[in-house]
């Protein structure tokens, strides 16, 4: 999956998606904002 596809998929505001990239998980754009607003402990 390319970065452009990941960014397009993260535009949905009802949930956030974590993408596994090697050892870590990443979230992009709107997903990152949803994560910060709803999971403040991290």
C-alpha positions, 0 to 999 in steps of 0.5 A, spaced: 500 500 500 502 506 498 503 512 502 497 516 498 492 510 499 494 510 506 492 518 506 486 517 502 484 511 507 485 515 513 480 521 511 474 517 514 473 521 521 469 515 524 475 511 526 482 511 526 487 506 522 493 504 524 498 502 519 504 497 521 510 499 518 516 494 520 516 495 528 512 501 529 504 503 527 503 509 524 497 513 523 496 519 518 493 526 517 485 526 520 487 519 523 492 522 527 487 528 530 482 523 532 487 519 535 489 525 539 482 527 541 480 520 543 486 517 546 489 522 550 493 517 555 498 516 549 
